[in-house]
Amino acid sequence: MTHQVVIIKSTSAPSTTSAAAVVAEPEFTVTVEYRPIDGMTASQIGNEVARIQRRVNQIIEGTPD
């Protein structure tokens, strides 16, 4: 059996406040480690990764649950 770890990293775009050459930090940086159970198919893992990514995007964009 092999153990898989899927790392999902999302970052919001840095906010632009002015035309000055200022490097802005992103408001959100999210890193998720997903460890699928043994025996999951690639399709099942892909579905879970997509579900996690949608949830992370909801949090970053501030949309309702």
C-alpha positions in Angstrom: 0.0 0.0 0.0 1.2 3.5 -0.8 0.2 6.5 1.2 -0.6 9.7 -0.6 -0.5 13.3 0.5 -2.1 16.0 -1.6 -1.0 19.5 -0.8 -3.3 22.3 -1.8 -1.9 25.8 -1.6 -4.0 28.9 -2.4 -3.1 32.5 -2.0 -5.3 35.6 -2.6 -4.1 38.3 -4.9 -2.2 41.0 -3.2 -4.2 44.2 -2.7 -3.1 47.1 -4.8 -3.3 50.3 -2.8 -1.4 52.8 -5.0 0.8 53.1 -8.1 3.9 53.2 -5.9 6.2 50.3 -6.2 5.2 48.6 -3.0 5.1 44.8 -2.7 1.9 44.0 -0.9 1.4 40.7 1.0 -1.6 38.6 0.1 -4.5 38.8 2.5 -4.8 35.0 2.7 -2.4 32.1 2.3 -4.0 28.7 2.9 -2.2 25.4 2.8 -4.1 22.2 3.2 -2.7 18.7 3.5 -5.2 16.1 2.4 -4.4 12.4 3.2 -6.9 10.3 1.3 -7.8 6.9 2.8 -6.2 3.8 1.2 -8.1 2.3 -1.6 -9.6 5.5 -3.0 -9.5 5.8 -6.8 -7.8 8.7 -8.6 -11.3 9.9 -9.5 -12.5 9.9 -5.9 -9.3 11.8 -4.8 -9.8 14.3 -7.6 -13.4 14.9 -6.5 -12.3 15.5 -2.9 -9.5 17.9 -4.0 -12.0 19.9 -6.1 -14.4 20.0 -3.1 -11.6 21.3 -0.8 -10.5 23.9 -3.4 -14.0 25.2 -3.8 -14.3 25.6 0.0 -10.9 27.3 0.2 -12.0 29.7 -2.6 -15.2 30.5 -0.7 -13.2 31.4 2.3 -10.7 33.6 0.4 -13.4 35.3 -1.7 -15.7 35.9 1.3 -18.7 34.3 -0.3 -21.4 32.7 1.8 -21.3 29.0 2.6 
